């Protein structure tokens, strides 16, 4: 990994099941994402987009190959070390905003660090919300914010730890076209003005056209890697071509390509939750990692008004 590469995947393979039921998700993928760049990852359903994101973010261990994030090779890290790396060096933005309804914007932004046992500086929280244009919404709860404002709070939450990379999984999927444009403007500004590395999985050619680079996947392999500016129409045409080529049904060495989770609105958080359940350190990971979405929004946790009041008292 060079100093300009934030994330590197080298000959990564991922598969699920055994024998005739073995499903190939990634088939020897090698790709690097440079520091301060905005990359869109596209491809038909079944192409391996979600699995690529999960492996790159340390949410899922590949069967073969190597992954490195910010100079740290993930291959031999323990679950606890992976948890700390995700918490400190990786930001996540989901299609579903995953905000705690009873907490204010500034409390939602602070929540990941507080679950990790750290108290963020108030100035850092304000700065994160200022970066997304929400200094006048610090004490507003999600129900008092528009969809676009809620997504901006989620982005501020991803930025609070000053991550090396932000992985965005369909960040505009739940937004209208005008609000989507505002969120994409923000992601673009984070790259251009703050040298933030952003990797975004999307099905939207308009969103992908805002990126510096578009990586197309097909059957678990990189089908194209375009680094020059592309129009939304060009990107849509390339995606249509891949879909018409029968992507997602190819057999690799007797194994069928594994389809991505079908348009799951929060596939990263869902896969992370699955990985956490497998962890031998289940409880400590849940408390200290980005998996707070599940824990703190479940009916018997912070979404419950009584427990939310207890959380607020700790502030």
C-alpha positions as CSV (number, residue, x, y, z in Angstrom):
1,X,0.0,0.0,0.0
2,X,1.4,3.4,-1.0
3,X,0.8,6.5,1.1
4,X,-1.8,7.6,-1.4
5,X,-3.9,4.5,-1.1
6,X,-6.4,4.4,1.7
7,X,-8.0,1.0,1.0
8,X,-6.4,-1.9,-0.9
9,X,-8.0,-5.2,-1.8
10,X,-5.6,-7.8,-3.3
11,X,-7.0,-10.9,-5.1
12,X,-10.0,-11.0,-2.7
13,X,-12.3,-14.0,-3.0
14,X,-15.5,-14.5,-1.1
15,X,-17.9,-17.5,-1.3
16,X,-20.8,-18.9,0.7
17,X,-21.9,-22.5,1.1
18,X,-20.3,-25.8,0.0
19,X,-20.4,-28.1,-3.0
20,X,-23.1,-27.5,-5.6
21,X,-24.6,-24.8,-3.3
22,X,-21.3,-22.8,-3.1
23,X,-22.0,-19.3,-4.2
24,X,-19.2,-17.0,-5.4
25,X,-19.5,-13.4,-4.4
26,X,-16.0,-12.1,-5.3
27,X,-13.7,-13.8,-7.7
28,X,-10.2,-12.5,-7.3
29,X,-10.9,-8.8,-7.0
30,X,-7.9,-6.4,-6.8
31,X,-8.6,-2.7,-6.4
32,X,-7.3,0.3,-4.5
33,X,-9.0,3.5,-3.4
34,X,-6.8,6.5,-3.3
35,X,-6.8,9.1,-0.5
36,X,-9.0,12.1,-1.1
37,X,-11.0,10.5,-3.9
38,X,-14.7,9.7,-4.5
39,X,-15.4,6.3,-6.0
40,X,-18.7,4.9,-7.0
41,X,-19.1,1.1,-7.1
42,X,-21.8,-0.1,-9.5
43,X,-23.1,-3.2,-11.1
44,X,-26.3,-5.3,-11.5
45,X,-27.8,-7.1,-8.5
46,X,-25.7,-10.2,-8.0
47,X,-22.5,-8.5,-9.1
48,X,-20.8,-8.5,-5.7
49,X,-21.1,-4.8,-4.7
50,X,-22.2,-5.3,-1.2
51,X,-19.7,-8.0,-0.5
52,X,-16.9,-5.8,-1.8
53,X,-18.0,-3.1,0.6
54,X,-18.2,-5.5,3.5
55,X,-14.8,-6.9,2.9
56,X,-13.2,-3.5,2.3
57,X,-14.7,-2.2,5.6
58,X,-13.6,-5.2,7.6
59,X,-17.2,-6.3,8.2
60,X,-16.6,-9.6,6.5
61,X,-13.5,-11.7,6.1
62,X,-12.7,-12.9,2.6
63,X,-12.0,-16.5,1.9
64,X,-8.8,-15.6,0.2
65,X,-6.7,-12.5,-0.5
66,X,-5.8,-9.5,1.5
67,X,-7.4,-6.2,2.6
68,X,-5.7,-3.2,4.1
69,X,-7.2,0.0,5.4
70,X,-5.1,3.1,6.2
71,X,-1.9,1.1,6.2
72,X,-3.3,-1.7,8.4
73,X,-3.6,-5.2,7.0
74,X,-6.8,-6.6,8.2
75,X,-6.1,-10.3,7.5
76,X,-4.8,-11.4,10.9
77,X,-6.6,-8.8,13.2
78,X,-8.7,-10.2,16.0
79,X,-12.4,-9.3,16.2
80,X,-11.6,-6.8,18.9
81,X,-8.9,-5.2,16.8
82,X,-11.2,-5.1,13.8
83,X,-13.9,-3.4,15.9
84,X,-11.4,-0.7,17.0
85,X,-10.3,-0.2,13.5
86,X,-13.8,0.2,12.2
87,X,-14.7,2.6,15.1
88,X,-11.6,4.8,14.7
89,X,-10.7,4.7,11.0
90,X,-13.9,4.0,9.1
91,X,-17.1,5.9,8.8
92,X,-20.4,4.4,7.6
93,X,-23.4,6.1,5.9
94,X,-26.5,3.9,5.3
95,X,-29.5,4.3,3.1
96,X,-31.6,4.2,6.3
97,X,-30.4,7.0,8.5
98,X,-30.4,4.9,11.7
99,X,-30.7,7.8,14.0
100,X,-32.0,7.4,17.6
101,X,-35.4,9.1,17.5
102,X,-35.3,10.3,21.1
103,X,-31.9,11.9,20.9
104,X,-31.0,15.3,19.4
105,X,-28.7,15.7,16.4
106,X,-25.6,16.4,18.5
107,X,-26.4,13.4,20.7
108,X,-26.8,11.1,17.7
109,X,-23.4,12.3,16.4
110,X,-21.8,11.7,19.8
111,X,-23.4,8.3,20.3
112,X,-20.7,6.0,18.6
113,X,-17.9,7.5,20.7
114,X,-20.0,7.3,23.9
115,X,-20.8,3.7,23.3
116,X,-17.0,3.1,22.9
117,X,-16.5,4.7,26.4
118,X,-15.2,8.0,25.1
119,X,-16.6,11.4,25.6
120,X,-16.2,13.6,22.4
121,X,-15.3,17.2,22.8
122,X,-18.4,19.4,22.3
123,X,-16.4,21.5,19.8
124,X,-15.8,18.4,17.7
125,X,-19.5,17.5,17.6
126,X,-20.4,21.1,16.6
127,X,-17.6,21.1,14.0
128,X,-18.9,17.8,12.5
129,X,-22.5,19.2,12.3
130,X,-21.1,22.5,10.9
131,X,-19.3,20.6,8.2
132,X,-22.7,19.3,7.0
133,X,-24.5,22.7,7.4
134,X,-26.5,21.9,10.5
135,X,-25.3,24.3,13.2
136,X,-28.9,25.5,13.6
137,X,-30.2,22.0,14.2
138,X,-28.0,20.8,17.0
139,X,-30.9,20.2,19.5
140,X,-33.4,19.0,17.0
141,X,-34.6,15.4,17.1
142,X,-35.0,13.3,14.0
143,X,-38.8,13.9,13.8
144,X,-38.0,17.6,13.6
145,X,-35.6,17.2,10.6
146,X,-36.3,16.6,6.9
147,X,-35.0,13.4,5.3
148,X,-32.0,15.3,3.8
149,X,-31.2,16.8,7.2
150,X,-31.3,13.4,8.9
151,X,-28.9,12.0,6.3
152,X,-26.6,14.9,6.9
153,X,-26.7,14.1,10.7
154,X,-25.7,10.5,9.7
155,X,-22.8,11.8,7.7
156,X,-21.7,14.0,10.6
157,X,-21.8,10.9,12.8
158,X,-19.6,9.1,10.3
159,X,-17.1,12.0,10.4
160,X,-16.8,12.5,14.1
161,X,-13.9,10.1,14.5
162,X,-12.1,11.7,11.5
163,X,-12.0,8.4,9.6
164,X,-9.6,7.5,6.9
165,X,-12.4,6.4,4.7
166,X,-16.2,6.8,4.5
167,X,-18.2,3.9,3.0
168,X,-21.6,4.9,1.8
169,X,-24.2,2.2,1.0
170,X,-26.9,3.7,-1.2
171,X,-26.8,7.0,0.7
172,X,-29.4,8.7,-1.5
173,X,-31.7,5.6,-2.0
174,X,-34.3,6.9,0.4
175,X,-34.3,10.5,-0.7
176,X,-36.0,12.5,-3.4
177,X,-34.0,13.9,-6.3
178,X,-33.5,17.4,-4.9
179,X,-32.5,16.2,-1.5
180,X,-30.2,13.5,-3.1
181,X,-28.4,16.3,-5.0
182,X,-27.8,18.1,-1.7
183,X,-26.3,15.0,-0.1
184,X,-24.1,14.3,-3.1
185,X,-23.0,17.9,-3.1
186,X,-21.9,17.4,0.5
187,X,-20.0,14.2,-0.2
188,X,-18.3,15.8,-3.1
189,X,-17.3,18.8,-0.9
190,X,-15.9,16.5,1.7
191,X,-13.6,15.0,-0.9
192,X,-12.7,18.3,-2.6
193,X,-12.2,20.5,0.5
194,X,-11.2,18.0,3.2
195,X,-9.4,15.3,1.2
196,X,-11.9,12.7,2.6
197,X,-11.8,9.3,0.9
198,X,-15.4,8.2,0.0
199,X,-16.4,4.8,-1.5
200,X,-20.1,4.7,-2.4
201,X,-22.2,1.7,-3.6
202,X,-25.1,2.9,-5.7
203,X,-27.5,1.9,-8.4
204,X,-28.1,5.5,-9.4
205,X,-26.2,6.7,-12.5
206,X,-26.8,10.3,-11.4
207,X,-25.1,9.7,-8.1
208,X,-22.2,7.8,-9.7
209,X,-21.6,10.7,-12.1
210,X,-20.6,12.8,-9.2
211,X,-17.7,10.5,-8.4
212,X,-14.1,10.8,-9.7
213,X,-14.1,7.1,-10.7
214,X,-16.7,4.4,-11.3
215,X,-15.9,0.8,-10.7
216,X,-18.3,-1.7,-12.4
217,X,-18.6,-5.2,-11.0
218,X,-20.0,-8.2,-12.9
219,X,-20.2,-11.8,-11.6
220,X,-17.9,-11.0,-8.7
221,X,-15.2,-9.5,-11.0
222,X,-14.3,-5.9,-12.0
223,X,-15.8,-5.4,-15.4
224,X,-14.7,-1.8,-15.9
225,X,-12.8,0.9,-14.1
226,X,-13.5,4.4,-15.5
227,X,-11.5,7.3,-14.1
228,X,-12.5,10.1,-16.5
229,X,-15.6,12.1,-16.1
230,X,-18.8,10.3,-17.2
231,X,-22.3,11.5,-17.7
232,X,-25.2,9.8,-16.0
233,X,-26.4,8.6,-19.5
234,X,-23.0,7.0,-20.2
235,X,-23.0,5.2,-16.8
236,X,-26.6,4.1,-17.3
237,X,-25.7,2.7,-20.7
238,X,-22.8,0.7,-19.3
239,X,-24.9,-0.7,-16.5
240,X,-27.6,-1.7,-19.0
241,X,-25.0,-3.5,-21.1
242,X,-23.8,-5.5,-18.1
243,X,-27.4,-6.4,-17.2
244,X,-28.1,-7.6,-20.7
245,X,-25.0,-9.7,-20.6
246,X,-26.7,-12.0,-18.1
247,X,-24.7,-10.9,-15.1
248,X,-25.4,-12.6,-11.8
249,X,-26.1,-16.1,-13.3
250,X,-22.7,-17.1,-14.4
251,X,-21.2,-20.4,-13.1
252,X,-17.6,-20.2,-11.8
253,X,-15.9,-23.6,-11.4
254,X,-19.2,-25.3,-10.6
255,X,-20.3,-22.5,-8.3
256,X,-23.1,-20.0,-8.9
257,X,-22.4,-16.4,-8.3
258,X,-24.0,-15.2,-5.1
259,X,-26.5,-12.4,-5.6
260,X,-26.1,-9.3,-3.4
261,X,-28.7,-8.8,-0.7
262,X,-31.7,-7.7,-2.8
263,X,-31.7,-3.9,-2.7
264,X,-31.4,-4.0,1.1
265,X,-31.8,-0.5,2.5
266,X,-29.2,-0.9,5.1
267,X,-27.2,-3.9,3.9
268,X,-23.9,-2.8,5.6
269,X,-25.5,-2.6,9.0
270,X,-27.4,-5.9,8.5
271,X,-24.2,-7.7,7.4
272,X,-22.3,-6.1,10.3
273,X,-25.0,-7.3,12.7
274,X,-24.6,-10.9,11.3
275,X,-20.8,-10.7,11.7
276,X,-21.1,-9.5,15.3
277,X,-23.4,-12.4,16.2
278,X,-20.6,-14.7,15.1
279,X,-18.0,-12.9,17.2
280,X,-16.7,-14.6,20.3
281,X,-16.6,-11.1,21.8
282,X,-20.3,-10.4,21.0
283,X,-21.1,-8.1,23.8
284,X,-18.0,-5.9,23.7
285,X,-18.3,-5.5,20.0
286,X,-21.9,-4.4,20.1
287,X,-21.2,-1.8,22.7
288,X,-18.1,-0.3,21.0
289,X,-18.7,-0.5,17.2
290,X,-21.0,1.0,14.7
291,X,-23.5,-1.7,15.4
292,X,-25.2,0.7,17.8
293,X,-27.8,1.1,15.0
294,X,-29.4,-2.2,16.0
295,X,-28.8,-2.0,19.7
296,X,-29.9,1.6,20.3
297,X,-32.9,1.6,18.0
298,X,-34.5,-1.6,19.2
299,X,-37.8,-1.2,21.1
300,X,-36.3,-2.4,24.4
301,X,-33.3,0.0,24.2
302,X,-32.8,3.7,23.5
303,X,-35.9,4.0,21.2
304,X,-37.8,3.2,24.4
305,X,-38.5,6.6,25.9
306,X,-37.4,5.6,29.5
307,X,-34.1,4.3,28.3
308,X,-33.6,7.3,26.1
309,X,-34.2,9.5,29.1
310,X,-31.4,7.6,30.9
311,X,-29.1,8.2,28.0
312,X,-29.8,11.9,27.9
313,X,-29.1,12.1,31.6
314,X,-25.6,10.8,30.9
315,X,-24.9,13.9,28.7
